Amino acid sequence: METYDFSWAGNRIEVKSTTTPQRVHEFSLEQLTPPLNSNSKVVSMILRNSNEGVGVMGMARSIETGLLGNVELREKLWSQVLQALGKNFGSMPF
């Protein structure tokens, strides 16, 4: 498994999410001690169940639009989406 959700050219992004009101996340030691001279960020999102708004697939497609010039990052995005959804992927609306 990768240390960070996204990593490229000295940049690191770790994305954490929760459905609780508190931003309580678990990190590995490696995630909290990034390489020297790297630019590391944590993205923390509080999610809620809803039948309205943008879903996981819509969000992923929106992110993908910003990655059009980078095939590697696009593949990484969809790999992460598939990993996160796991067995629920088949029930996702497209």
Contacts in CASP RR format, 6 or more apart in sequence:
PFRMAT RR
TARGET T0000
AUTHOR 0000-0000-0000
METHOD contacts of the structure
MODEL  1
METYDFSWAGNRIEVKSTTTPQRVHEFSLEQLTPPLNSNSKVVSMILRNS
NEGVGVMGMARSIETGLLGNVELREKLWSQVLQALGKNFGSMPF
3 12 0 8 1.000
3 28 0 8 1.000
3 30 0 8 1.000
3 31 0 8 1.000
4 12 0 8 1.000
4 13 0 8 1.000
4 14 0 8 1.000
4 31 0 8 1.000
4 40 0 8 1.000
5 13 0 8 1.000
5 14 0 8 1.000
5 15 0 8 1.000
5 80 0 8 1.000
6 12 0 8 1.000
6 13 0 8 1.000
6 15 0 8 1.000
6 73 0 8 1.000
6 76 0 8 1.000
7 13 0 8 1.000
8 70 0 8 1.000
8 72 0 8 1.000
8 73 0 8 1.000
10 35 0 8 1.000
10 37 0 8 1.000
10 38 0 8 1.000
10 39 0 8 1.000
11 38 0 8 1.000
11 39 0 8 1.000
11 40 0 8 1.000
11 41 0 8 1.000
12 34 0 8 1.000
12 35 0 8 1.000
12 38 0 8 1.000
12 39 0 8 1.000
12 40 0 8 1.000
12 41 0 8 1.000
13 40 0 8 1.000
13 41 0 8 1.000
13 42 0 8 1.000
13 43 0 8 1.000
14 27 0 8 1.000
14 31 0 8 1.000
14 40 0 8 1.000
14 41 0 8 1.000
14 42 0 8 1.000
14 43 0 8 1.000
15 42 0 8 1.000
15 43 0 8 1.000
15 45 0 8 1.000
16 23 0 8 1.000
16 25 0 8 1.000
16 27 0 8 1.000
16 42 0 8 1.000
16 43 0 8 1.000
16 44 0 8 1.000
16 45 0 8 1.000
17 44 0 8 1.000
17 45 0 8 1.000
17 46 0 8 1.000
17 47 0 8 1.000
18 24 0 8 1.000
18 25 0 8 1.000
18 44 0 8 1.000
18 45 0 8 1.000
18 46 0 8 1.000
18 47 0 8 1.000
19 46 0 8 1.000
19 47 0 8 1.000
19 48 0 8 1.000
19 49 0 8 1.000
20 46 0 8 1.000
21 46 0 8 1.000
23 44 0 8 1.000
23 46 0 8 1.000
25 42 0 8 1.000
25 44 0 8 1.000
34 40 0 8 1.000
54 62 0 8 1.000
56 81 0 8 1.000
56 84 0 8 1.000
56 85 0 8 1.000
56 92 0 8 1.000
57 81 0 8 1.000
57 92 0 8 1.000
57 93 0 8 1.000
57 94 0 8 1.000
60 77 0 8 1.000
60 78 0 8 1.000
60 81 0 8 1.000
63 77 0 8 1.000
64 74 0 8 1.000
64 77 0 8 1.000
64 78 0 8 1.000
67 73 0 8 1.000
67 74 0 8 1.000
67 77 0 8 1.000
68 74 0 8 1.000
82 89 0 8 1.000
85 92 0 8 1.000
END
